[in-house]
């Protein structure tokens, strides 16, 4: 009997054409012994509608919209949701930028090992080569800029992933979640194997400049998040932690849950005064339970006034203000460290002068395993 596996994609707000190309490469597989779970984690409607139409064109793929737009990007939760849905004994974690050579599925079967997991090599395409492949997918003529090892694209048994509770749901935005999973699997007794044949290709895309993390943008970004994520990974490694998630790992809120946040029972309005924001997120919020609370922080006109700048320059006593970027980082860290398992919504206004955080304290923090 042929072994079957499930390929899990985690997606949010990306171009639909690169998804189509990735699925087209799977359509060309010589062995069709797989299913695809496409997990859309809270994309905006323009992205979700376009990609849903594409995914549903492929008979082996199913589209799932989970989470909601107000939640921060969390690849770990998206993949864990897919793990819980999976019915096959083996799983491949994929990326929407990846192209699979036609004999990939056939080769994967030969590498299946119940007590081990397999990581792949991947060839990286230039911008020009990616554009060429978009117009006509052709693996007989493909060139790469370089080849590297992958950390996040691998073949795992479902048993192995369930043993360690999937990916750690602490990790937000990007960085270290895949390397962390690999180390925890090994700590739990599963052997790391590597496939030395290049069977994957990575479509070119513009890198997000890390320098922009110091600037406030409508799309939430947390300053120094790569280092925070790396610290979590190193902490697990040092303490040999194998299962860091709550018992309810793989749970995702959905569009229905964001509707409940539209009716806050408590609304707290603040200016970007440092003491007020610090006190609210350090003391006030922890006093609430069984209610929906909304905190709106506005940039006070006085903050950028000439009078304030002169007082600050002269060192005269004045109420310290925070930049809206500092407010953003404070709230995002509160979410990551304290509220990540709760139903919340976080938005930044298009003029960057208002931040709105809404949280449902009726959703209890989940019990640890």
C-alpha positions as CSV (number, residue, x, y, z in Angstrom):
1,X,0.0,0.0,0.0
2,X,1.4,3.4,-1.0
3,X,2.2,5.7,1.9
4,X,0.4,9.0,1.8
5,X,1.4,12.4,3.2
6,X,-0.1,15.8,3.6
7,X,1.6,19.1,2.5
8,X,0.8,22.0,4.8
9,X,1.1,25.6,3.5
10,X,0.9,28.6,5.9
11,X,-0.1,31.8,4.1
12,X,-1.0,35.4,4.8
13,X,-1.2,38.4,2.4
14,X,1.0,37.1,-0.4
15,X,0.8,37.3,-4.2
16,X,-1.5,34.6,-5.6
17,X,0.6,33.9,-8.7
18,X,3.5,32.4,-6.7
19,X,0.9,30.1,-4.9
20,X,-0.4,29.0,-8.3
21,X,3.1,28.2,-9.6
22,X,3.9,26.1,-6.4
23,X,0.7,24.1,-6.8
24,X,1.3,23.6,-10.5
25,X,4.6,22.0,-9.6
26,X,2.7,19.6,-7.4
27,X,0.2,18.9,-10.2
28,X,3.1,17.6,-12.3
29,X,4.2,15.0,-9.6
30,X,4.8,11.6,-11.1
31,X,3.2,10.1,-7.9
32,X,0.0,11.6,-6.7
33,X,0.1,10.2,-3.1
34,X,-0.5,13.5,-1.3
35,X,-3.0,16.0,-0.2
36,X,-2.5,19.8,0.4
37,X,-3.9,21.7,3.3
38,X,-3.7,25.4,2.5
39,X,-4.0,27.4,5.7
40,X,-4.8,31.1,5.2
41,X,-4.0,32.8,8.5
42,X,-6.1,36.0,8.5
43,X,-5.4,37.4,5.1
44,X,-7.1,40.6,3.9
45,X,-10.1,40.0,1.6
46,X,-8.2,41.0,-1.6
47,X,-5.5,38.4,-0.9
48,X,-7.8,35.7,0.5
49,X,-10.3,35.8,-2.3
50,X,-7.7,35.6,-5.0
51,X,-5.8,32.7,-3.4
52,X,-8.9,30.8,-2.5
53,X,-10.0,30.8,-6.2
54,X,-6.6,29.4,-7.2
55,X,-6.3,26.7,-4.5
56,X,-9.7,25.4,-5.3
57,X,-8.7,24.8,-9.0
58,X,-6.5,21.9,-7.8
59,X,-8.3,18.7,-6.8
60,X,-5.7,17.6,-4.3
61,X,-5.8,20.9,-2.3
62,X,-8.3,22.3,0.2
63,X,-8.4,25.9,1.4
64,X,-9.0,26.8,5.0
65,X,-9.4,30.4,6.2
66,X,-8.6,30.6,9.9
67,X,-7.7,33.4,12.4
68,X,-8.7,36.9,11.5
69,X,-7.1,40.1,10.3
70,X,-6.7,41.6,13.8
71,X,-4.3,38.8,14.9
72,X,-0.6,39.1,14.5
73,X,1.1,36.8,11.9
74,X,1.9,33.5,13.6
75,X,3.2,30.8,11.2
76,X,3.4,28.3,14.1
77,X,-0.3,28.5,14.8
78,X,-1.2,28.2,11.2
79,X,0.9,25.1,10.7
80,X,-0.3,23.6,14.0
81,X,-3.9,24.1,12.9
82,X,-3.0,22.1,9.7
83,X,-1.3,19.3,11.8
84,X,-4.5,18.9,13.8
85,X,-6.5,18.6,10.6
86,X,-4.2,16.1,8.9
87,X,-5.4,12.5,8.5
88,X,-2.3,11.0,6.9
89,X,0.6,9.5,8.9
90,X,3.2,11.9,7.4
91,X,3.4,15.6,6.9
92,X,5.5,18.0,4.8
93,X,5.6,21.6,5.9
94,X,5.9,23.8,2.9
95,X,6.2,27.5,1.8
96,X,4.2,29.2,-0.9
97,X,7.5,30.2,-2.6
98,X,8.6,26.6,-3.1
99,X,8.6,24.7,-6.4
100,X,8.7,20.9,-6.3
101,X,10.5,18.8,-8.9
102,X,8.3,16.2,-10.7
103,X,9.9,13.2,-8.8
104,X,9.7,14.9,-5.4
105,X,6.7,12.8,-4.0
106,X,8.1,9.6,-5.4
107,X,11.5,10.3,-3.7
108,X,10.0,11.3,-0.4
109,X,8.4,7.9,0.0
110,X,11.8,6.3,-0.1
111,X,13.0,8.5,2.8
112,X,10.1,7.9,5.2
113,X,11.4,6.9,8.6
114,X,8.9,6.7,11.5
115,X,11.4,7.7,14.2
116,X,13.2,10.4,12.2
117,X,12.5,13.5,10.1
118,X,14.0,14.7,6.9
119,X,15.1,18.2,5.8
120,X,15.7,19.2,2.2
121,X,18.2,21.2,0.2
122,X,16.7,24.0,-1.9
123,X,17.9,26.0,-4.9
124,X,17.2,29.8,-5.0
125,X,16.0,31.4,-8.1
126,X,16.9,34.9,-9.3
127,X,14.2,37.5,-10.0
128,X,14.6,36.9,-13.8
129,X,14.5,33.1,-13.4
130,X,11.4,33.4,-11.2
131,X,9.7,35.5,-13.8
132,X,10.6,33.0,-16.5
133,X,9.2,30.1,-14.5
134,X,6.0,32.1,-13.9
135,X,5.4,32.3,-17.7
136,X,6.2,28.6,-18.3
137,X,7.0,26.2,-15.5
138,X,10.0,24.1,-16.8
139,X,12.2,22.0,-14.6
140,X,14.3,20.8,-17.5
141,X,15.7,24.3,-17.8
142,X,16.2,26.0,-14.5
143,X,19.1,27.9,-13.0
144,X,19.8,28.9,-9.4
145,X,21.8,31.6,-7.7
146,X,22.9,29.3,-4.9
147,X,21.8,26.1,-3.0
148,X,21.2,25.9,0.7
149,X,19.8,23.7,3.5
150,X,16.2,24.3,4.7
151,X,15.1,24.4,8.3
152,X,11.4,24.8,7.8
153,X,10.6,22.6,4.8
154,X,10.7,19.0,6.0
155,X,9.1,15.6,6.1
156,X,7.8,14.6,9.6
157,X,5.6,11.8,11.0
158,X,2.4,13.2,12.5
159,X,3.3,11.2,15.6
160,X,6.6,13.1,15.9
161,X,4.9,16.5,15.6
162,X,2.2,15.6,18.1
163,X,4.9,14.4,20.5
164,X,6.4,17.8,20.8
165,X,3.2,19.8,20.4
166,X,3.9,21.1,16.9
167,X,5.7,24.4,16.4
168,X,6.1,26.7,19.4
169,X,3.2,29.2,19.3
170,X,5.3,31.9,21.1
171,X,7.1,32.7,17.8
172,X,5.5,35.7,16.0
173,X,6.3,37.4,12.7
174,X,9.4,35.4,11.6
175,X,12.5,33.8,12.9
176,X,13.7,30.6,14.7
177,X,10.4,28.7,14.8
178,X,11.6,26.0,12.3
179,X,15.0,25.6,13.8
180,X,13.4,25.4,17.3
181,X,11.1,22.6,16.1
182,X,14.1,20.6,14.7
183,X,16.1,20.8,17.9
184,X,13.0,19.9,20.1
185,X,12.3,16.8,17.9
186,X,15.9,15.6,18.4
187,X,15.6,16.2,22.1
188,X,12.5,14.0,22.1
189,X,14.4,11.2,20.4
190,X,13.7,11.7,16.7
191,X,16.6,11.5,14.3
192,X,17.5,14.3,11.9
193,X,18.2,13.1,8.3
194,X,19.0,15.3,5.3
195,X,18.2,14.8,1.6
196,X,21.2,15.8,-0.4
197,X,19.5,16.0,-3.8
198,X,18.1,19.4,-4.8
199,X,14.3,18.8,-5.3
200,X,13.0,22.2,-4.3
201,X,13.4,25.6,-5.7
202,X,12.6,28.9,-4.0
203,X,11.0,31.7,-6.0
204,X,12.6,35.1,-5.7
205,X,10.9,37.8,-3.6
206,X,12.0,41.1,-2.2
207,X,13.5,40.7,1.3
208,X,11.9,42.8,4.0
209,X,14.5,45.3,5.1
210,X,15.1,44.9,8.8
211,X,16.0,48.6,9.2
212,X,12.3,49.4,8.6
213,X,11.5,47.7,11.9
214,X,12.4,50.9,13.7
215,X,9.7,52.7,11.8
216,X,6.0,52.5,12.6
217,X,3.9,51.1,9.7
218,X,0.3,50.1,9.2
219,X,1.4,46.5,9.1
220,X,2.5,45.7,12.7
221,X,6.3,45.1,13.1
222,X,8.1,44.5,16.4
223,X,11.6,45.9,16.9
224,X,14.2,43.3,17.6
225,X,11.7,40.4,17.1
226,X,14.4,38.2,15.5
227,X,16.5,38.4,18.7
228,X,13.5,37.8,20.9
229,X,12.6,34.7,18.9
230,X,16.2,33.5,18.9
231,X,16.3,33.9,22.7
232,X,13.2,31.6,23.0
233,X,14.9,29.0,20.8
234,X,18.1,29.1,22.8
235,X,16.2,28.9,26.1
236,X,14.4,25.7,24.9
237,X,17.7,24.3,23.7
238,X,19.6,25.0,27.0
239,X,16.7,23.7,29.2
240,X,16.0,20.7,26.8
241,X,12.3,21.7,26.6
242,X,10.4,19.5,24.1
243,X,6.8,20.6,24.4
244,X,6.4,24.4,25.2
245,X,2.8,24.8,24.0
246,X,-0.5,24.8,25.9
247,X,-2.6,21.6,25.7
248,X,-4.9,23.4,23.2
249,X,-2.1,23.9,20.7
250,X,-3.4,24.2,17.1
251,X,-6.4,26.2,18.2
252,X,-7.2,29.2,16.0
253,X,-9.8,31.9,16.3
254,X,-11.8,32.8,13.2
255,X,-14.0,35.4,11.6
256,X,-16.8,34.8,14.1
257,X,-14.5,35.6,17.0
258,X,-13.5,39.0,15.6
259,X,-17.2,40.0,15.5
260,X,-17.3,39.7,19.3
261,X,-14.5,42.3,19.6
262,X,-16.7,44.8,17.8
263,X,-18.7,45.4,21.0
264,X,-16.2,46.3,23.8
265,X,-17.7,46.7,27.2
266,X,-14.8,48.9,28.4
267,X,-13.1,51.5,26.3
268,X,-9.9,53.2,27.6
269,X,-8.8,56.3,25.7
270,X,-5.1,57.4,26.2
271,X,-2.7,59.8,24.7
272,X,0.9,58.6,24.1
273,X,2.0,59.8,27.6
274,X,4.6,57.3,28.8
275,X,3.3,56.9,32.4
276,X,-0.3,56.4,31.2
277,X,0.5,53.7,28.6
278,X,3.0,51.9,30.9
279,X,0.4,51.9,33.7
280,X,-2.4,50.7,31.5
281,X,-0.5,47.7,30.1
282,X,1.5,47.0,33.3
283,X,-1.3,47.2,35.8
284,X,-4.8,48.2,34.6
285,X,-5.5,45.4,32.0
286,X,-4.6,42.6,34.4
287,X,-7.5,43.7,36.7
288,X,-10.1,42.8,34.0
289,X,-11.7,39.4,33.5
290,X,-14.8,38.1,31.7
291,X,-15.2,41.3,29.7
292,X,-14.1,42.8,26.4
293,X,-11.7,45.7,26.8
294,X,-10.6,48.2,24.1
295,X,-7.5,50.4,24.5
296,X,-7.1,53.3,22.1
297,X,-3.9,55.2,22.1
298,X,-3.8,58.5,20.2
299,X,-0.8,60.6,19.4
300,X,-1.4,63.9,21.3
301,X,-1.0,67.1,19.2
302,X,1.2,68.5,22.0
303,X,3.7,65.7,21.4
304,X,4.9,67.3,18.2
305,X,4.3,70.9,19.2
306,X,7.1,73.5,19.2
307,X,6.4,74.2,22.9
308,X,7.0,70.5,23.8
309,X,10.2,70.3,21.8
310,X,11.6,73.5,23.3
311,X,10.8,72.3,26.9
312,X,12.4,69.0,26.1
313,X,15.5,70.7,24.6
314,X,15.9,73.0,27.6
315,X,15.5,70.0,30.0
316,X,12.5,71.6,31.7
317,X,10.2,69.3,33.7
318,X,7.4,68.0,31.4
319,X,5.3,64.9,31.1
320,X,7.4,62.3,29.1
321,X,5.7,61.1,25.9
322,X,6.3,58.0,23.9
323,X,6.6,57.8,20.1
324,X,3.8,55.8,18.5
325,X,6.4,53.3,17.5
326,X,7.4,52.8,21.2
327,X,3.7,52.4,22.0
328,X,3.4,49.8,19.2
329,X,6.4,47.8,20.5
330,X,5.1,47.9,24.1
331,X,1.7,46.5,23.1
332,X,3.1,43.9,20.7
333,X,5.4,42.6,23.4
334,X,2.4,42.4,25.8
335,X,0.6,40.3,23.2
336,X,3.5,38.0,22.5
337,X,4.4,37.5,26.2
338,X,0.9,37.5,27.8
339,X,-2.1,37.6,25.4
340,X,-1.0,35.4,22.4
341,X,-3.5,32.7,23.2
342,X,-6.5,35.0,23.6
343,X,-8.9,36.5,21.1
344,X,-7.6,40.0,20.4
345,X,-7.4,42.6,17.6
346,X,-4.6,45.0,16.9
347,X,-4.7,47.8,14.3
348,X,-2.7,50.9,13.4
349,X,-4.5,53.8,11.6
350,X,-3.4,54.7,8.1
351,X,-2.1,58.1,9.3
352,X,-0.1,56.3,12.1
353,X,-1.5,58.5,14.8
354,X,-3.8,55.9,16.5
355,X,-3.3,52.4,17.7
356,X,-6.3,50.3,18.8
357,X,-6.0,47.1,20.8
358,X,-9.1,45.1,21.7
359,X,-9.1,41.9,23.8
360,X,-11.7,39.5,25.0
361,X,-10.9,38.5,28.6
362,X,-13.7,35.9,28.4
363,X,-11.2,33.7,26.6
364,X,-9.0,32.2,29.3
365,X,-5.2,31.8,28.8
366,X,-4.8,28.1,28.0
367,X,-3.5,25.6,30.4
368,X,0.1,24.4,29.9
369,X,0.8,20.7,29.1
